[in-house]
Amino acid sequence: MTMSRRYLRMLDGLKLEGPKGKRAPREWSVYILRCGDGSYYTGIAKDVEARLEKHNSGKGAAYTRTHRPVSLAYREDRFTRSGALIREAAIKSLGRPGKARLVGGGKKAAGRRARPA
C-alpha cells in the first residue's frame, strides 16, 4: 500500500459522519448490562446502542452469547478510550453488591458522569 493510500485511509477513519448521515460518536462510554440470568456484564463502546444490539444478536462478547437476553442497566459517558478502560477495570473490580449499587443508583453510586440507563 502506498503512502498516499494509507494517508487517505487514515483520513477516512477520522470522518465525523457515520452511516446514513448520523454523527459518529467521538467519545467512549462504559456500560453495565443485566443478563438474562441476573448477572452483570461490563464493557466499553463508542456506540452503546449498537453494541447492545450485537450482544443480543449473539455477536458480542463470548460471555453475553450464553447469557442472553441482555438489557442496558447503567452507563457513564464522555470518556477517552484510556479513561473508559480505566473506569471499566474499576467497575469490574467491584463485587456484585457494588455493581448493584451503581445500577440501582444507591447512595454510593459513583461519578459525576453516572446515569442509570
RAQUIVEN-V367625 format. One record per run of one state. SS is the DSSP state (~ for helix, > for strand, _ for the rest). FROM is the first residue (numbers start at 1). LEN is the number of residues. If there is no record, write none. Layout:
SS	FROM	LEN
SS	FROM	LEN
//
This chain:
_	1	2
~	3	11
_	14	3
>	17	1
_	18	1
~	19	3
_	22	1
>	23	1
_	24	4
>	28	7
_	35	5
>	40	6
_	46	2
~	48	10
_	58	4
~	62	4
_	66	5
>	71	9
_	80	1
~	81	13
_	94	2
~	96	9
_	105	9
>	114	3
_	117	1
//
